[in-house]
Amino acid sequence: MNRSLDSQPQQRAVRAAAVKREVIVLAAVALTAAAGGSHKVVRKTAALDFSYGWPAEAVAIQALDMRLYKDARAKLAEAQKNAAEDQAMARKQKREFNQHFYSVDWEAAGQTPRLLSLQSENGSFEGGAHPNTSYDVLLWDRAFNRAVSMTSLFARPAGFAATTRAVYCKKLSAERTRRREGEKLDLPEFNQCPKYADLAISPVDGNKNGRFDRMEFVASPYVAGPYVEGKYEVLVPVTAKFIAALKPDYRGSFEPQRQ
């Protein structure tokens, strides 16, 4: 008994030292507070122009704020490594080096008392033929204090696709036809409906009333079409059938809309 009691101050000291080390490591990367309470990590050198930002809604959640900060640090380290290697190779090959670029811009797509929906646009350039753009999403559950997937909100994992896939694929096909003026591409993958795993899918609060009313499906370039067609963004209304398929705890975070 005495041994366990005596060990508590030691354990607290160990935890305090670990926290102190973490703070020191985080301080090595400059974190700036932008207007409106958002956070941003910025680093600009001759080799790399880097920025990674997230909104006040995410900053307000300590665990999420730290998660995004750590992700920014990891992305910065990787981008710096790639830029330095390319710069060294350019010198060796006696060719011109083009500064690398990397950016991540998170924005809130909506929030409810339970859920916060974030979307990001990610840009990069590593000296290739053109810059690249991709999109990502993050859904945060305040009750669990962690990120969750869209499918986990449903009573059955297949419930999400069952209530959205047919409408999404139909809307995507219509948008492809409009952009291509009715022409069909020879590449089958650019005519098929993409897998949900290849898309950035997030709930959106269009009327800003604290409940999600639409699902936004974003296909990055090369996912639903060639690079020149850019991203494909499709909105699918939340329906009563969609809400009925959710777990009871999440139904209050959504409201039905007309299709």
C-alpha positions as CSV (number, residue, x, y, z in Angstrom):
1,M,0.0,0.0,0.0
2,N,2.7,2.5,1.0
3,R,4.7,1.7,-2.2
4,S,1.7,2.5,-4.4
5,L,1.0,5.8,-2.6
6,D,4.7,6.7,-2.8
7,S,4.7,6.1,-6.5
8,Q,2.0,8.6,-7.3
9,P,4.2,11.7,-7.0
10,Q,6.7,9.9,-9.2
11,Q,4.1,9.1,-11.8
12,R,2.8,12.7,-11.8
13,A,6.4,13.9,-12.3
14,V,6.9,11.6,-15.2
15,R,3.7,12.7,-16.8
16,A,4.6,16.4,-16.3
17,A,8.0,15.8,-17.9
18,A,6.3,14.2,-20.8
19,V,3.9,17.1,-21.3
20,K,6.8,19.5,-21.0
21,R,8.8,17.7,-23.7
22,E,5.7,17.7,-25.9
23,V,5.3,21.5,-25.5
24,I,9.0,22.0,-26.4
25,V,8.6,19.9,-29.5
26,L,5.5,21.8,-30.6
27,A,7.3,25.1,-30.1
28,A,9.8,24.1,-32.7
29,V,7.1,24.7,-35.3
30,A,5.6,28.2,-35.5
31,L,1.9,28.2,-34.7
32,T,0.2,31.5,-35.4
33,A,-3.3,32.6,-34.3
34,A,-5.1,34.2,-37.3
35,A,-8.1,36.4,-37.4
36,G,-11.3,34.9,-35.9
37,G,-9.4,32.5,-33.6
38,S,-8.2,30.2,-36.3
39,H,-4.7,28.6,-36.2
40,K,-2.1,28.3,-39.0
41,V,1.3,26.7,-39.3
42,V,3.5,28.6,-41.9
43,R,7.0,28.0,-43.2
44,K,8.5,29.7,-46.2
45,T,12.0,29.1,-47.5
46,A,13.7,29.1,-50.9
47,A,12.9,25.4,-51.2
48,L,9.3,25.3,-49.8
49,D,6.3,27.5,-49.3
50,F,4.1,25.7,-46.7
51,S,0.9,26.6,-44.9
52,Y,-1.6,24.5,-42.9
53,G,-4.6,26.2,-41.3
54,W,-7.8,25.2,-39.4
55,P,-10.8,27.2,-38.2
56,A,-11.9,28.5,-34.8
57,E,-14.5,25.8,-34.5
58,A,-11.7,23.2,-34.5
59,V,-9.4,25.3,-32.3
60,A,-12.2,25.3,-29.6
61,I,-11.9,21.5,-29.2
62,Q,-8.5,20.9,-27.5
63,A,-8.1,17.3,-28.7
64,L,-8.9,18.3,-32.3
65,D,-6.7,21.4,-32.2
66,M,-3.8,19.2,-31.1
67,R,-4.6,16.5,-33.7
68,L,-4.5,19.1,-36.5
69,Y,-1.3,20.7,-35.1
70,K,0.5,17.3,-35.1
71,D,-0.8,16.6,-38.6
72,A,0.6,20.0,-39.7
73,R,4.0,19.2,-38.2
74,A,4.1,15.8,-39.9
75,K,3.1,17.2,-43.3
76,L,5.7,20.0,-42.9
77,A,8.4,17.5,-42.1
78,E,7.5,15.4,-45.1
79,A,7.3,18.4,-47.4
80,Q,10.6,19.8,-46.2
81,K,12.3,16.4,-46.8
82,N,10.9,16.1,-50.4
83,A,11.8,19.7,-51.2
84,A,15.4,19.3,-49.9
85,E,15.9,16.1,-51.9
86,D,14.6,17.6,-55.1
87,Q,16.7,20.7,-54.5
88,A,19.9,18.6,-54.0
89,M,19.0,16.5,-57.1
90,A,18.6,19.7,-59.2
91,R,22.0,20.8,-58.2
92,K,23.5,17.4,-59.0
93,Q,21.8,17.4,-62.4
94,K,22.5,21.0,-63.0
95,R,18.9,21.8,-63.7
96,E,16.6,24.6,-62.5
97,F,14.9,24.0,-59.2
98,N,11.3,25.2,-58.8
99,Q,10.2,26.0,-55.2
100,H,7.9,23.4,-53.8
101,F,4.4,24.4,-52.5
102,Y,2.2,22.6,-50.0
103,S,-1.0,23.9,-48.4
104,V,-3.9,22.5,-46.4
105,D,-6.9,24.8,-45.6
106,W,-9.5,23.3,-43.3
107,E,-13.0,25.0,-43.1
108,A,-16.1,24.2,-41.1
109,A,-18.9,22.8,-43.3
110,G,-21.3,23.0,-40.4
111,Q,-21.8,21.9,-36.8
112,T,-24.4,20.6,-34.4
113,P,-24.2,20.2,-30.6
114,R,-22.9,16.7,-31.2
115,L,-20.9,16.9,-34.5
116,L,-18.4,19.2,-36.2
117,S,-17.9,18.7,-40.0
118,L,-14.6,19.9,-41.5
119,Q,-13.5,20.0,-45.2
120,S,-10.1,20.7,-46.5
121,E,-8.6,21.7,-49.8
122,N,-5.0,20.6,-50.2
123,G,-2.6,22.0,-52.8
124,S,0.8,20.8,-53.7
125,F,3.5,21.3,-56.3
126,E,6.8,19.3,-56.4
127,G,8.2,20.4,-59.7
128,G,6.0,18.4,-62.0
129,A,4.0,19.4,-65.0
130,H,1.3,21.1,-62.9
131,P,0.2,21.5,-59.3
132,N,-2.1,19.0,-57.7
133,T,-5.3,19.5,-55.7
134,S,-7.1,17.1,-53.4
135,Y,-9.8,17.2,-50.8
136,D,-10.3,15.7,-47.4
137,V,-12.9,15.6,-44.6
138,L,-13.0,15.1,-40.9
139,L,-16.1,14.5,-38.8
140,W,-15.6,15.1,-35.1
141,D,-17.9,13.6,-32.4
142,R,-17.9,15.8,-29.3
143,A,-19.4,13.1,-27.1
144,F,-16.7,10.6,-28.0
145,N,-14.0,13.4,-28.4
146,R,-12.7,11.8,-31.5
147,A,-13.1,11.6,-35.3
148,V,-15.8,9.3,-36.6
149,S,-16.7,8.0,-40.0
150,M,-20.0,8.8,-41.8
151,T,-20.9,5.1,-41.9
152,S,-20.5,4.8,-38.1
153,L,-23.5,7.2,-37.7
154,F,-25.8,4.6,-39.2
155,A,-27.5,1.7,-37.5
156,R,-26.2,-0.5,-40.3
157,P,-22.8,0.2,-42.0
158,A,-24.6,-0.2,-45.4
159,G,-27.2,2.4,-44.5
160,F,-25.3,5.4,-45.7
161,A,-24.7,4.1,-49.3
162,A,-28.3,2.6,-49.4
163,T,-29.8,6.1,-48.8
164,T,-27.4,8.2,-50.9
165,R,-25.6,6.2,-53.6
166,A,-28.3,6.1,-56.3
167,V,-28.9,9.9,-56.1
168,Y,-25.2,10.7,-56.0
169,C,-24.4,8.6,-59.1
170,K,-27.3,10.1,-61.0
171,K,-26.3,13.6,-60.2
172,L,-22.7,12.9,-61.0
173,S,-23.6,11.5,-64.4
174,A,-25.7,14.5,-65.2
175,E,-22.8,16.9,-64.3
176,R,-20.4,14.8,-66.4
177,T,-22.8,15.0,-69.4
178,R,-23.1,18.8,-69.0
179,R,-19.3,19.4,-68.8
180,R,-18.6,17.0,-71.7
181,E,-21.5,18.2,-73.8
182,G,-22.8,14.7,-74.1
183,E,-19.5,13.1,-75.2
184,K,-18.4,9.8,-73.7
185,L,-14.7,9.4,-72.7
186,D,-12.8,6.2,-73.8
187,L,-11.5,5.7,-70.2
188,P,-14.0,3.5,-68.3
189,E,-13.0,4.8,-64.9
190,F,-14.1,8.3,-65.9
191,N,-17.5,7.1,-66.8
192,Q,-18.2,4.9,-63.8
193,C,-19.5,6.1,-60.4
194,P,-16.5,6.3,-58.1
195,K,-16.2,4.3,-54.9
196,Y,-17.1,6.2,-51.8
197,A,-13.7,5.4,-50.4
198,D,-12.2,7.6,-53.2
199,L,-14.3,10.6,-52.4
200,A,-14.3,13.3,-49.7
201,I,-17.8,13.1,-48.2
202,S,-19.1,15.4,-45.5
203,P,-22.4,16.6,-44.0
204,V,-23.1,20.3,-44.7
205,D,-25.3,22.8,-42.9
206,G,-26.5,24.9,-45.8
207,N,-28.8,27.2,-43.9
208,K,-26.6,27.5,-40.8
209,N,-29.3,26.5,-38.3
210,G,-27.2,23.9,-36.4
211,R,-28.4,20.8,-38.3
212,F,-27.0,19.2,-41.4
213,D,-29.3,19.3,-44.5
214,R,-27.1,18.0,-47.3
215,M,-24.3,15.6,-48.0
216,E,-21.4,16.9,-50.1
217,F,-19.4,14.5,-52.3
218,V,-16.2,15.8,-53.7
219,A,-14.1,13.9,-56.3
220,S,-10.6,15.2,-56.7
221,P,-9.1,15.6,-60.2
222,Y,-8.4,12.1,-61.7
223,V,-11.1,10.5,-59.5
224,A,-14.3,11.1,-61.5
225,G,-12.7,12.7,-64.6
226,P,-9.4,13.8,-66.1
227,Y,-7.3,16.6,-64.6
228,V,-8.7,19.2,-67.0
229,E,-12.2,18.7,-65.7
230,G,-11.1,19.6,-62.2
231,K,-13.0,18.5,-59.1
232,Y,-16.6,17.1,-59.2
233,E,-18.7,18.5,-56.3
234,V,-22.2,17.0,-55.9
235,L,-24.7,17.8,-53.2
236,V,-27.3,15.2,-52.1
237,P,-30.2,16.4,-49.9
238,V,-30.7,14.7,-46.5
239,T,-34.1,12.8,-46.6
240,A,-36.4,11.3,-44.0
241,K,-35.2,7.9,-45.1
242,F,-31.6,8.9,-44.5
243,I,-32.4,10.1,-41.0
244,A,-34.4,7.0,-40.2
245,A,-31.4,4.9,-41.0
246,L,-29.2,6.8,-38.5
247,K,-28.5,5.7,-35.0
248,P,-31.0,7.4,-32.7
249,D,-28.3,9.6,-31.0
250,Y,-27.5,11.2,-34.4
251,R,-30.9,11.9,-35.8
252,G,-31.2,15.3,-34.1
253,S,-28.1,16.5,-36.0
254,F,-29.9,16.2,-39.4
255,E,-33.0,17.7,-41.0
256,P,-34.7,16.4,-44.2
257,Q,-34.8,18.4,-47.4
258,R,-36.6,18.0,-50.7
259,Q,-34.8,15.9,-53.3
